């Protein structure tokens, strides 16, 4: 059952109390979750209000902010334009960059560069179809085709054309695949990696970084438990918020992992934008409610 994440804040309080987190990692989608979806992805802007909100929460002790998006990493970096205490995960988790002082990370999923020639050729074949008003993004490690401006007949032609392009080329069929979103088709490498994989990886890397610093996991700032300490239990709350099919990979269950004899318990709060069928437990009525929801979680955690 889906609960309104703001109206049922009592349930959120119980989850946070049970998790008793030392840190919170926010994994938040961009388009449709933090900003309004526009007819063209190039029209999306971060308002001064959202910018101020993000720069406000990313300076709070023991809060990690990660924007997880299908956009190319450089694209979302430029649009958000925050280069301190923030993590960007682009291309559905294929590329990740951290701007935290004590948690530096430049990640590219293994072998992603090997697929660029195939993607370039697939892009060329899509363009040859000459579909007017189709917006194509070459994101280097994937291709997005936005058909929000197409009529139903044109959209049907696009879907069949892309399907044929992949199916009729043995190498495309073997190494590439098609994914769908809101008025969007994407051609991606057949790599077993997605937004959910990226979020899980990030939590583990943040935990490793904190273990290498000189302070405890529950201390101020992005510090950590000494590497000499073992047989300790640390609690992490991961808050996942998204609006599209690709974001469903972030919505998982509580889990644990071990690092150097220490146990890290990860509790999850999964929230989808819009009341609809989803793996999430909570929903928000619109993207403009996302900052409100985040603020309530931080207030409970800080309190």
N, C-alpha and C positions, 0 to 999 in steps of 0.2 A: 504493500500500500504506500502511495506517495503522500507525504505530508508537506504542507506549506512550511518552508524553512523559517519564515519570519513569524507566522502565527503560532507555530508549534515550537517556539524557542525553548519550551520546557523540556522537550525531548533532546534538543541539542545540549542543554545543560547537563542532562543525565549522562549523555555519551561522553562529554568532556570530563565530568566528575569520575566516571568509571575508568576513562583512559588515563587520567592524572598526568597529562603530558609535560615533559620537560621542554619540548619545543613543538612548534606547529609549522608544517610545510604546506603552503597554499599552492596548489596546482590549478591554474585558472586558464581556460580557453580565452581567446581574444575576440574574434568576430562573433557577434550574437550573444556574447557573455559579458564582456566588458564594454564593447561598443556596438552600436546599431549596425545591422547588416545593410549595406548599400547596394544599389544596382550594379555598381562597379567596385571591385575591391580597392581600386586606386582612389576612390572618393572618401574612404574611411579616415577620420581624424580623431585624435585623442583630445578631448576638450580640456580646458584649463582646470575644470573641476575634477575630472578623473585624474589628471596629472598630479594635482595637489593631494588627492586621496592616496594615490600609489606611493608618492614620496613621503607621505605621512606614516603609512603603516610599515614601510620597509625599513624604517629606522627604529622600530620597536624591538627590544631585546627578545631573543629566542623566537623570532618570527622570520621565516624564510618565504620569500615571494618568488614564484616561478610562473611565467606566462608560457603556456604550452599551446602552440598554434600550428596550423597547417601551412601558414605563410613561411616564406624563406626567412631564415634567421636575420639577415641584414635588413629585410623589409620591416619586420616587427621592431627591431632595434631602432630604426630611424623614426618610425611612427610614434613609439612610446617615448623615445629620447631620454631614457633614464639610464645612467651608466654607473650607478652606485647602489649596492645592496639589492640586487635583483638578478634573477636568472631568466634567460630566454631559451626556449626550446622550440626550434623551428622545424619545418618539414615533417610534422607529426612525430617529432622526437629524434629524427635522424641527426640533427645537429643541436648542440647545447653549449651555451656560454654563460659563465657565472661572473658577476661583477661584485661578489662579496670579497672583502679584504682578506679574510681568513679562509675563504673557500673559492679558489680559482679553478676554473674548469673550461677546457676547450675540447669538446667531444664531437666526433663524427663517427657514425655507426660504421662498423668494419665493412670494407669493400664497397662502400657507397659510390666512390669515384669510378669504379669499374663499369657502372651502368650508364654513365653520362653519354657515351657514343650512341647507345641504343635509344636513350631518351631523346637525344637530338634528332635522330632519324625518325622516330615516332612523331615528334613535334612537326617535322617537315611534312610528313604525310597528312597530318591533321590539317595543317594550313592549306594544303593543296585542295582540300574539299571546298574552300572558298565560302564558308558559312558567314554571312553578314551578321553583325552584332554579336558574334561570339567573342568573348573576352578570354584570351589565352595568357596564362602566366607560365613562363619558363622559370621554374624554381631550382634549376640546376640538377637537383636530385629527385625531382618529380615534376609533373606537368599538370596544371589545373585548367579546366575549361569551364568557365562560368556561362551558363545559358539562361540567366534570369531575363535577358532581353529578347529571347527567342520565343516565337509562338510554338504551339504544341506540335505542329508538323515539322518545324525546323529542329525542335528538341529531339523528336523521334528519329529524324534523319541523322543527327549528331550521334546519338547513342548507338545506332546501328553501324554508323561509319567507324566509330572508335572500336566497337566490338570486332568488326571485320578486319581492321588494321592489325589488331593484336592477334586475332585467330589465324590470319593468312600468312603470317611471318613466323616461322618456327622458332627463331631466336626471341622474338617479342613474346611469343606464347610461353616460352620456357623461363624467361628472365623478368618479364613485366606482368603486371596485372592491373585491372581497373577497379577503382573504388568509387563510391557515391556519397554525396552529401546534399546539403540544401541547394538545389539548382546548380549543382557542380558535379563534374566528372573529373577523376584524377587518374593519371597513369603513374604507377609507382613501381620501384624495383620489388621483386619477390624476396624481400628480406623479412625475417620473422622479428619485426620490431615495430612498435607503435607508441602512441601517447602513454598508454599504461606502462609499457616497458620502460619508457624514459622516466616516468614518475618514480617507479620502483628503484631504478638505477640511481636517480638523484638522491633519494632518501638514504640509500646505502653509502653513497659518496659523501654526503653531508655528515653522516655518522662517523665515517673514517676520518674526515678532516677534524672533527671535534675531538676525537680520541687522541689526535696527535698534538693538540694544543695543551696548555698548562693548567686549564681550569676545568671545573666539573661541568657535566652536560647541562645541569640546571642553572648555571651561572649566567651573568649578564653577557650579552653580545654573542656572536657566533664562535664561541670557544668550545672546549671539549674536555672529556675526562682524560687523565694521563694514560699513556699507552701501557704503563706498568700496572694499572688497576685492572683486575679481572674478576670474574664471577659477580658482576654487577648487573642490575636490570635497569634499563632506561626506556622511557616511554615517549613515543612520537605520535602526534596526531597529524594525519594527512587529510587535507580538505580539498576535494576535487570538485570543480564546478565547470560545466560545459553545456552546450546546447544541441550538438549535432551527433550524428551516428558515430563519427570518429572519436568523439569524446567518451563514448560508452566503454572504450577500452581502459579508461582511467578508473571506472567504477568497479571496485573490487571488494574483497572482504578483509577483515583484520588478519594480520599475519605477524610472524616473528622471524628474526634472523640472528645469527651469531657472528661476532667479530672479536677475535683474540680473546675468547673466553667470556665475553660480555654478551648479554642477551638484549636485543632491541625489540620491543613490542610496538607494533604499528597499528593504531586504530584509525579507521577511515570514516569520514563524513562525505557522502556522495550526493551531489545536488545538480539537478538538471534545470535548464531554463525552459519554462512552459510545462504545463501539466499534460503528460503524454506517457506512452509506454516507454519504460526505461528501467535500467538496472539500478538506478539511483533510489535513495530512500526519501529524499526531499526534493522539492521543486520551488522555483521562484517564478512569479508571474511575468517577469520581463527582465531584460538585461540591466535596466536601471535600478533593479533591486539588489544586484550583486554587491555593490559597495555596502549597502545596509546590512546584508547578511554577513559579510566579512567582518564588519565593525562589531556586530553583536558577538560573534565568536571570539574576537580579540578581547572584548570587554569582559566576557566570562573568564577567559584564560588569565587575563591580567588581575582580575578580582580574586 
